[in-house]
Amino acid sequence: MADKGWAIGLMTGTVLDGNIDVAAIRTDGEAIAEFGPFELMPYGADVTPLIEAAVADARRWDFSGPEPESFAVAEKRLTAAQGEAVATFCERHGLARAAIAAVGFHGQTVLHRPPAAGVAGRTRQLGDGAAMARMLGLTVVHDFRSADVSAGGQGAPLSAIYHRAMLARIGAGAGTAILNLGGVANLTWSDGETLVAFDTGPANAPINDWIRAHGAGAMDRDGRLAFAGTVDEARLARLLQHPWLEQPYPKSLDRFSFAMAMAEGLSLADGAATLTAFTAGAVGKALDLLPSRPERLIVCGGGRRNPAIMAAIAERANVEAVDADACGLRGDAVEAECFAYLAMRAIAGLPISFPLTTGAPRPMTGGVVNRPPGRGAGGN
């Protein structure tokens, strides 16, 4: 078994909140030995507009023709910004560079298209792992999704194997699953042998977009608008008949697969309430697809801070929804921790995606390992 070394994970989600999640864990890529520091580190003011431009261009590009020029511009700047964040993080928390076995650099997803109807999937994350390795003098693992997608997998969710390690750390069994509420919601369930994971539907993305489009801020803070509004139950019932929700796993979504247009024509508050209820209803339908329906969800990601979403999940998905922080885990750090963990798995040659998580044809390794000058060449 590999040594349990320190790894740093970096994650920026599709909600584009201007922050980099940075977390350290000590692991061999199998067990979680120790949780290290975690910090939400803001980008420089110039970075988010570059990413937003790249995301907008990506949707027009749609994997057809040469890549937009904005990709290279945004990639260079966000790589430098995230490298600077790692350096600051290590200095601030007293982590010696020599103690860092790997950095897991997810990069920024600008477009993700899962395979469908015989059409191969494609995925694009911005991030130059080789440049970051040179900058930091550390081993950096990036491009975690491409190998899985090239083999016919969904390329997501990749968090399942880390979620299983989290469940093992707190001694949870098949009656407990993990739900992550980011831009999209994803679910992980394991009975110790079988590992299942898939996206359940939207989470924060359409709600945030709806609030922004109405000039009411960046998010439904504390669920105030959803609590003030009334769910359009007839519309919700129609939305929950969407065939994707019945589709067998594995399956994954792009951030825009379920959009704020679901609430079109409703008031600001009623739209927030209805979009929130849809997120919860979709979670309930996802739980019904599992080999056995869990009684408890450990909820991580930013969405767990929205009490309207948490209440709606308990009510509409008929399950106990518990904040990860109440279970000895770190709900805000999970995605960054995950990429630290996956980086260590990549270095150890352990698989990061599986047939019942991404639809990969077999358990597959992934990630490109970039070693700094003097430590050997990079490779898969």
C-alpha positions in Angstrom: 0.0 0.0 0.0 1.2 3.5 -0.8 2.2 5.9 2.0 -0.5 8.1 3.3 0.9 11.4 2.0 -0.5 14.9 2.0 -2.4 16.0 -1.1 -4.0 19.3 -1.9 -7.2 19.5 -4.0 -8.5 22.4 -6.0 -12.1 22.8 -7.2 -14.0 25.6 -8.8 -17.6 24.7 -9.5 -19.9 25.6 -12.4 -21.8 28.2 -10.3 -18.8 30.6 -10.9 -18.9 32.2 -7.4 -15.4 33.7 -7.8 -13.8 31.3 -5.3 -11.3 28.4 -5.4 -11.9 25.6 -2.9 -8.6 24.5 -1.5 -8.3 21.5 0.8 -5.6 19.2 2.2 -6.0 15.6 3.2 -3.6 12.9 4.1 -4.4 9.7 2.2 -3.0 6.8 0.2 -5.9 7.1 -2.2 -7.9 4.5 -0.3 -8.4 5.4 3.4 -8.7 9.0 4.6 -6.0 9.2 7.3 -6.4 12.9 8.3 -8.2 16.0 7.3 -5.9 19.0 6.9 -6.7 22.7 6.4 -9.4 23.9 4.1 -10.0 27.4 2.7 -12.2 29.2 0.3 -9.8 31.5 -1.6 -11.2 34.3 -3.9 -9.9 34.7 -7.4 -8.5 38.0 -8.5 -11.2 40.3 -9.9 -10.1 39.7 -13.5 -10.5 35.9 -13.5 -14.2 35.3 -13.3 -15.1 37.5 -16.3 -12.5 35.6 -18.4 -14.1 32.3 -17.3 -17.6 33.6 -17.9 -16.5 34.6 -21.5 -15.1 31.1 -22.1 -18.2 29.4 -20.8 -20.4 31.6 -23.1 -18.1 30.8 -26.0 -18.1 27.1 -25.2 -21.9 26.9 -25.5 -21.8 28.5 -28.9 -18.8 26.3 -30.0 -20.4 23.1 -28.8 -17.4 21.0 -29.7 -17.6 22.0 -33.3 -14.6 23.5 -35.1 -11.5 25.2 -33.5 -11.6 26.1 -29.9 -12.5 29.7 -29.0 -9.5 31.9 -28.4 -11.0 32.8 -25.0 -10.2 29.3 -23.8 -6.4 29.8 -23.9 -6.7 33.2 -22.3 -8.8 32.0 -19.4 -6.8 28.8 -19.0 -3.5 30.6 -18.6 -4.9 33.1 -16.1 -6.9 30.6 -14.0 -3.9 28.2 -13.9 -1.7 31.0 -12.5 -4.4 32.1 -10.1 -4.9 28.6 -8.7 -1.2 28.0 -8.5 -0.8 31.2 -6.5 -3.6 29.9 -4.2 -1.8 26.7 -3.5 1.4 28.6 -2.7 -0.5 31.0 -0.4 -2.4 28.1 1.2 0.8 26.1 2.0 2.5 29.2 3.5 -0.5 30.2 5.5 -1.1 26.8 7.0 2.6 25.8 7.5 2.5 23.0 4.9 6.1 22.4 3.6 6.2 21.8 -0.2 8.4 18.7 0.5 5.5 17.2 2.4 3.0 17.5 -0.5 2.8 14.3 -2.6 0.4 15.7 -5.1 -2.0 18.5 -6.1 -5.3 17.5 -7.7 -6.2 20.3 -10.1 -9.7 19.8 -11.5 -9.7 23.0 -13.6 -12.8 24.8 -14.8 -15.5 22.9 -16.7 -16.6 25.0 -19.6 -18.6 22.3 -21.4 -19.6 18.8 -20.6 -21.7 16.6 -23.0 -22.3 13.0 -21.8 -22.7 10.3 -24.5 -26.2 9.9 -25.8 -28.0 8.0 -28.5 -24.8 6.6 -30.0 -23.1 10.0 -30.0 -19.7 10.0 -28.2 -19.4 12.3 -25.1 -17.1 15.2 -24.9 -15.8 17.2 -22.0 -13.6 20.3 -21.6 -12.0 21.6 -18.5 -9.7 24.6 -18.6 -6.4 24.1 -16.7 -2.8 23.5 -17.5 -1.4 20.9 -15.1 2.1 21.0 -16.6 2.4 24.8 -16.1 1.2 24.5 -12.5 3.7 21.7 -11.8 6.5 24.0 -13.1 5.2 26.9 -11.2 5.0 25.1 -7.8 7.7 22.5 -8.2 5.1 19.9 -7.2 3.4 16.9 -8.9 0.1 18.1 -10.3 -2.6 15.8 -11.6 -5.2 17.3 -13.9 -7.7 16.3 -16.7 -9.5 13.7 -14.6 -12.5 13.2 -16.9 -11.2 12.8 -20.5 -10.0 9.2 -20.3 -13.4 8.1 -18.9 -15.3 10.0 -21.6 -13.0 8.6 -24.4 -13.8 5.1 -23.2 -17.6 5.8 -23.4 -18.2 6.8 -19.8 -20.1 9.9 -18.7 -17.0 11.6 -17.2 -19.1 12.3 -14.1 -19.6 12.0 -11.3 -16.0 11.3 -10.2 -16.7 11.9 -6.5 -18.1 8.4 -5.9 -15.0 6.7 -4.8 -14.2 9.5 -2.4 -17.7 9.5 -1.0 -17.3 5.8 -0.3 -14.2 6.6 1.7 -16.2 9.2 3.6 -18.9 6.7 4.4 -16.3 4.2 5.6 -14.6 6.9 7.8 -17.9 7.5 9.7 -18.9 3.8 9.7 -22.1 4.3 7.7 -23.8 1.4 5.9 -26.2 1.0 3.0 -28.9 2.9 4.8 -26.9 6.2 4.3 -26.0 7.8 1.0 -24.2 11.0 0.2 -25.8 13.9 -1.7 -23.7 16.7 -3.1 -25.5 19.9 -3.9 -23.4 22.0 -6.2 -24.6 23.5 -9.5 -25.9 20.0 -10.2 -26.8 17.4 -7.5 -25.1 14.0 -7.4 -25.8 11.0 -5.3 -23.5 8.2 -4.1 -24.6 4.9 -2.5 -22.7 1.8 -1.5 -23.4 -1.4 0.3 -19.7 -2.1 0.8 -19.4 -4.0 -2.5 -21.5 -2.3 -5.1 -20.8 1.4 -5.7 -23.4 3.5 -7.5 -23.3 7.2 -8.3 -25.1 9.5 -10.7 -26.4 13.1 -11.1 -29.9 13.4 -9.7 -30.8 16.7 -11.4 -30.1 20.4 -10.8 -29.3 21.9 -7.5 -28.1 25.5 -7.1 -27.5 26.4 -10.8 -31.1 27.2 -12.0 -32.0 28.8 -8.7 -29.0 31.1 -8.7 -29.5 31.9 -12.4 -33.2 32.8 -11.6 -32.3 35.1 -8.7 -29.5 36.8 -10.8 -31.8 37.2 -13.8 -34.2 39.2 -11.6 -31.5 41.4 -10.2 -32.1 39.9 -6.7 -28.6 38.9 -5.8 -26.4 35.9 -6.6 -28.4 33.2 -4.7 -31.5 32.6 -2.6 -29.7 33.4 0.6 -31.1 31.3 3.5 -33.9 30.2 1.2 -35.9 33.3 2.0 -37.4 33.7 -1.5 -38.4 30.0 -1.7 -39.9 30.1 1.7 -41.9 33.2 0.8 -43.1 31.8 -2.5 -45.7 29.1 -3.4 -44.7 26.1 -5.4 -46.6 25.7 -8.7 -47.6 22.1 -8.0 -49.1 21.5 -11.4 -46.0 22.7 -13.2 -43.8 20.7 -10.8 -45.7 17.5 -11.5 -45.1 18.0 -15.2 -41.4 18.8 -14.7 -41.0 15.6 -12.6 -42.2 13.6 -15.6 -39.1 14.5 -17.5 -37.8 11.2 -19.0 -34.3 11.9 -17.9 -35.3 11.5 -14.3 -36.5 7.9 -15.0 -33.5 7.0 -17.0 -31.3 4.3 -15.4 -28.0 5.2 -14.0 -25.2 5.9 -14.7 -26.0 9.3 -16.0 -24.7 12.9 -15.7 -25.8 16.4 -16.5 -24.3 19.6 -17.8 -24.9 22.7 -15.6 -27.5 23.9 -18.2 -29.3 20.7 -18.8 -32.2 21.8 -16.5 -32.3 25.6 -16.7 -34.1 28.5 -15.0 -36.6 28.5 -17.8 -38.5 25.8 -15.9 -39.9 28.7 -13.8 -40.7 31.0 -16.7 -43.8 33.1 -16.1 -43.8 32.8 -12.4 -43.0 35.5 -9.8 -39.5 35.7 -8.4 -40.5 34.0 -5.1 -42.8 31.4 -6.7 -40.1 30.6 -9.3 -37.5 30.1 -6.5 -40.0 27.9 -4.6 -40.8 25.8 -7.6 -37.1 25.4 -8.7 -36.2 24.4 -5.2 -39.0 21.9 -5.0 -37.9 20.4 -8.4 -34.4 19.9 -7.0 -35.9 18.0 -4.1 -38.4 16.0 -6.1 -35.6 14.9 -8.5 -33.6 13.7 -5.5 -36.6 11.6 -4.5 -36.9 10.0 -7.9 -33.2 9.2 -7.9 -33.4 7.5 -4.5 -36.1 5.3 -5.9 -33.7 4.0 -8.6 -31.1 2.7 -6.0 -30.8 -1.0 -5.2 -32.2 -0.2 -1.7 -33.6 3.2 -0.7 -31.5 4.9 2.0 -33.2 6.4 5.0 -30.6 9.1 5.5 -28.7 11.5 3.2 -25.5 13.2 4.3 -25.6 16.4 2.4 -22.5 18.3 1.3 -21.9 21.2 -1.1 -23.1 24.8 -1.0 -26.7 23.9 -1.4 -26.9 22.4 2.1 -26.6 25.9 3.5 -30.0 26.7 1.9 -32.6 25.6 4.5 -35.4 25.7 1.9 -33.6 23.1 -0.2 -32.9 20.9 2.9 -36.5 21.2 4.1 -37.8 20.4 0.6 -35.6 17.3 0.3 -36.9 16.0 3.7 -40.5 16.6 2.6 -40.5 15.7 -1.1 -37.8 13.0 -1.2 -39.0 11.4 2.0 -35.6 11.0 3.6 -33.6 12.4 6.5 -31.3 15.1 5.2 -28.3 15.7 7.5 -25.6 18.4 7.1 -22.2 16.7 6.5 -20.7 19.0 9.2 -22.9 17.3 11.8 -21.3 13.9 11.0 -17.6 14.8 11.4 -17.2 15.6 7.8 -16.6 18.9 6.0 -19.5 19.8 3.7 -17.8 22.7 2.0 -14.5 20.9 1.5 -15.7 17.7 0.0 -15.2 18.5 -3.7 -11.7 19.9 -3.2 -10.8 17.0 -0.9 -12.1 14.6 -3.6 -9.6 15.9 -6.2 -6.8 15.6 -3.6 -7.9 12.0 -3.1 -8.2 11.3 -6.8 -4.7 12.7 -7.4 -3.3 10.2 -5.0 -5.2 7.4 -6.7 -3.9 8.5 -10.1 -0.3 8.4 -8.8 -0.9 5.0 -7.3 -2.5 3.7 -10.5 -5.9 3.0 -8.8 -9.2 3.4 -10.7 -11.2 6.6 -10.3 -14.3 5.7 -12.4 -16.4 2.6 -12.4 -19.2 1.0 -14.5 -22.0 2.0 -12.1 -20.7 5.5 -11.5 -19.8 6.9 -14.9 -20.7 4.0 -17.1 -17.1 3.2 -17.8 -16.6 -0.2 -19.5 -14.5 -1.3 -16.5 -12.9 0.3 -13.5 -10.6 2.9 -15.0 -7.7 5.0 -14.0 -7.7 8.6 -15.1 -5.9 12.0 -14.7 -2.7 13.2 -16.3 0.2 13.2 -13.9 2.5 16.2 -14.4 5.8 16.0 -12.5 7.9 19.1 -12.2 11.3 19.4 -13.9 13.8 17.0 -12.4 11.2 14.6 -11.1 10.5 12.6 -14.3 8.1 13.1 -17.2 4.3 13.4 -16.9 2.0 10.7 -18.1 -1.4 9.0 -17.5 
